[in-house]
């Protein structure tokens, strides 16, 4: 078994092929090699960073870091987002394989100017990253929701609940037309200047809507029989800032155009609005642990700034929770 650190543009055809095969087996997916190339190569560096666990020439594990630029107050730092971490089932006997993969990858990240690594591990992986790799908690990402057809999500007295939720959601949408508020400027936020972020984030599966001075995006997925719309992003194109009116336009558009049961938004909402309601922690589909690892202390002036979730503008644009 060997661990190799490579950039996306350095991967040969066989590595792309066996990486895709192993990933799909682990996660029961059917992603194509082109899907991964789109995801990894469309970045501010023109590639992502990979630690590959290999059995001879066959890739059986991976840990990938995609580079982004984030504002820390008014200074830009290079941040790496950890994605697509896996080891094939037959190769998990050594619990330190993943630790060794990340440690080798970290050296390459520092050489390429990345100061901070962030991640959103699932329930299973969280304990490993916290206790073995020693990442630190930032906080939990929040879920917000509006039930359009409540009966379809609960499964009891369906018709009555659907009529009730359709009526109430339309009332809230109508009232929201008169609400005007704008989000605060977060201390830590992604640099939206380059369009490479949206090019990397979106595929043909996503819906992108431009309406005069407004942009919003969403993705509809059937989650265990519930037609769920994930509202990914919304903002005023002049300011690149979220506001209540843009949210109103996005929710109204989705309700009129799509037949969905539930609209979900993951992230921070720092402005007053009447459409999305915070999902109780116990009712969340899965808990989203937001974590960080500072790997170059010299580039970050205020370390403590990082470990407060309230400082971050981080959500579905930054990371696909699915």
HUBELFEN-V186311 format. One line per field, one symbol per residue. phi: phi as a letter, one per 40 degrees, with the letter a starting at -180 (. if undefined). A space follows every 50 residues. Layout:
BEGIN
phi=???
END
This chain:
BEGIN
phi=.bbbbacdccccdccdccccccdcccbfbbccccdccdccccaccgabbb bbcbbfbccbaabbbccbbbcbgbbcbcbbccbfcabddcbbcccbdcdc cccccccccccbgccabbabccdccdcccccccgcbcbicccbbabccbc ccccgbfdccccccccccccccccccdccbabcccccbaccccccccccc cbbcccbbbbbfbbbaaaabbcbfgbcbbcccaaacccbfbcaccccdcc cccccccbcbcabbbbicbbbcabbbbccddcbcdacbcbbabcbacccb cbccdccbdccbcaacccaccc
END
